[in-house]
Amino acid sequence: MDDVVKLSEIFKALSDPTRLRLIKLLNDCKPGVCKGGPLCVNALAHQLGVTQSAVSQHLRILRQAGLVRGDRKGTFMHYALDPDGLGQYRAALRETLGEDFA
């Protein structure tokens, strides 16, 4: 896929304030930083003050963009930032817009 198209999809995914808040929450709860590590939909919904349904919809968009990954633990899905997806985003940003933007 063309880097410009990929960046455009990522920018669209990040264009919503709730999705940016989700990214921030997940970033703040990286392993070793947050006691619990990855977070389930219920915990994210509680911290954001939105419904679980809304969080699930936003997470779907972030997963499709490659920014978030979900891991099943029992009956719950726990979400974290996807380091591979973030690395690809950084590389595409650097290649397309130059070092000053990365």
TORDOKE-851311 format. One line per 5 residues: their letters; for each residue x, y negated, z of N, C-alpha, C. Coordinates in steps of 0.1 Angstrom, whole numbers, always signed. Layout:
BEGIN
a> X:Y:Z:X:Y:Z:X:Y:Z | ...
***
This chain:
BEGIN
mddvv> +8:+12:+0:+0:+0:+0:+9:-12:+0 | +5:-22:-7:+12:-35:-8:+13:-41:+6 | +25:-47:+9:+26:-53:+23:+17:-65:+25 | +14:-72:+15:+5:-84:+16:-9:-79:+20 | -13:-68:+13:-27:-63:+16:-27:-57:+30
klsei> -17:-50:+34:-16:-45:+48:-16:-56:+58 | -8:-66:+56:-9:-77:+65:-22:-84:+66 | -29:-85:+55:-42:-91:+54:-52:-83:+63 | -51:-70:+62:-60:-61:+70:-57:-63:+85 | -45:-64:+88:-41:-65:+102:-46:-79:+107
fkals> -44:-89:+99:-48:-103:+104:-63:-103:+105 | -71:-96:+97:-85:-95:+98:-89:-88:+111 | -82:-77:+114:-84:-70:+126:-82:-78:+139 | -72:-87:+138:-68:-95:+149:-76:-109:+150 | -85:-111:+140:-91:-124:+139:-103:-126:+149
dptrl> -106:-116:+157:-117:-116:+167:-111:-118:+181 | -116:-128:+188:-111:-130:+202:-111:-118:+211 | -122:-110:+210:-123:-98:+218:-112:-88:+215 | -109:-86:+202:-99:-77:+198:-85:-82:+202 | -83:-95:+202:-70:-100:+207:-69:-97:+222
rlikl> -80:-99:+229:-80:-96:+244:-77:-81:+246 | -83:-73:+238:-80:-58:+239:-65:-55:+237 | -60:-61:+227:-45:-59:+224:-37:-64:+236 | -41:-76:+242:-33:-81:+253:-35:-71:+265 | -47:-67:+268:-49:-57:+279:-40:-44:+277
lndck> -41:-39:+265:-33:-27:+262:-18:-29:+263 | -14:-41:+259:+0:-45:+260:+5:-46:+275 | -4:-52:+283:-1:-54:+297:-1:-40:+304 | -7:-30:+299:-8:-17:+305:+1:-6:+298 | +12:-11:+293:+22:-1:+288:+27:+8:+299
pgvck> +30:+20:+295:+36:+29:+305:+48:+23:+312 | +49:+24:+325:+59:+18:+333:+56:+4:+337 | +46:-3:+331:+42:-16:+335:+29:-15:+343 | +19:-8:+338:+6:-6:+344:+5:+7:+351 | +1:+8:+363:+1:+20:+371:-6:+31:+363
ggplc> -18:+28:+357:-26:+39:+351:-22:+42:+336 | -14:+34:+330:-10:+36:+316:-22:+33:+307 | -24:+42:+296:-35:+40:+287:-48:+39:+294 | -57:+31:+288:-70:+28:+294:-82:+34:+286 | -92:+38:+294:-104:+44:+287:-114:+32:+284
vnala> -124:+35:+275:-133:+25:+271:-140:+18:+283 | -144:+26:+293:-151:+21:+304:-142:+10:+312 | -129:+13:+314:-120:+4:+321:-118:-9:+312 | -117:-7:+299:-115:-19:+290:-128:-27:+291 | -139:-21:+290:-152:-28:+290:-154:-36:+303
hqlgv> -150:-30:+314:-151:-36:+327:-142:-48:+328 | -130:-47:+324:-120:-58:+324:-124:-70:+315 | -130:-66:+304:-134:-77:+294:-147:-83:+297 | -156:-76:+304:-169:-80:+307:-178:-79:+294 | -176:-69:+286:-185:-66:+275:-189:-51:+276
tqsav> -198:-47:+267:-204:-34:+268:-194:-24:+263 | -196:-11:+267:-187:+0:+262:-189:+1:+247 | -201:-1:+242:-204:+1:+228:-195:-10:+220 | -195:-22:+225:-188:-33:+218:-173:-29:+218 | -168:-25:+229:-153:-21:+230:-150:-10:+220
sqhlr> -159:+0:+220:-157:+11:+210:-156:+7:+196 | -165:-3:+192:-165:-8:+179:-152:-16:+176 | -148:-24:+185:-135:-31:+183:-123:-22:+183 | -123:-12:+191:-112:-2:+191:-111:+5:+177 | -123:+8:+172:-123:+15:+159:-116:+7:+148
ilrqa> -119:-6:+148:-112:-15:+138:-97:-16:+141 | -94:-17:+154:-79:-17:+157:-72:-4:+153 | -79:+7:+155:-73:+20:+151:-71:+21:+136 | -82:+16:+129:-81:+16:+114:-69:+8:+109 | -66:-3:+116:-55:-12:+112:-42:-6:+117
glvrg> -42:+5:+125:-30:+11:+129:-23:+4:+141 | -31:-4:+149:-25:-11:+160:-27:-3:+173 | -37:+5:+174:-41:+12:+186:-42:+27:+183 | -39:+35:+193:-41:+50:+191:-49:+55:+204 | -57:+65:+201:-64:+71:+212:-60:+85:+215
drkgt> -59:+89:+227:-55:+103:+232:-66:+108:+241 | -71:+120:+237:-81:+126:+245:-75:+132:+258 | -81:+129:+269:-78:+135:+282:-90:+140:+289 | -93:+153:+287:-105:+158:+292:-117:+154:+283 | -127:+147:+289:-138:+142:+281:-136:+128:+277
fmhya> -125:+121:+281:-123:+107:+279:-112:+105:+269 | -114:+94:+261:-104:+89:+252:-96:+78:+259 | -83:+78:+260:-75:+68:+265:-68:+61:+254 | -68:+48:+254:-62:+40:+243:-50:+32:+248 | -41:+31:+238:-28:+24:+240:-24:+18:+227
ldpdg> -15:+9:+227:-9:+3:+215:-2:+14:+208 | -2:+14:+195:+5:+24:+186:+19:+18:+183 | +29:+23:+189:+43:+17:+186:+47:+18:+171 | +43:+29:+165:+46:+31:+151:+39:+21:+142 | +26:+19:+145:+18:+9:+137:+23:-5:+139
lgqyr> +27:-8:+152:+33:-21:+154:+46:-23:+147 | +54:-13:+147:+67:-14:+140:+65:-16:+125 | +55:-9:+119:+52:-11:+105:+47:-25:+102 | +39:-30:+111:+34:-44:+110:+45:-54:+111 | +54:-52:+120:+66:-61:+121:+75:-61:+109
aalre> +77:-49:+103:+85:-47:+91:+78:-54:+79 | +65:-52:+78:+58:-58:+67:+58:-74:+68 | +56:-78:+81:+57:-93:+83:+70:-99:+80 | +81:-92:+84:+94:-96:+81:+97:-97:+66 | +93:-86:+59:+96:-85:+45:+88:-95:+37
tlged> +75:-97:+41:+67:-106:+33:+69:-121:+36 | +70:-124:+49:+71:-138:+53:+85:-143:+57 | +94:-133:+59:+108:-137:+64:+110:-136:+79 | +122:-136:+83:+126:-135:+97:+119:-145:+106 | +117:-157:+101:+112:-167:+110:+98:-164:+115
fa> +90:-156:+108:+77:-152:+113:+76:-140:+122 | +87:-132:+122:+86:-119:+129:+90:-120:+143
***
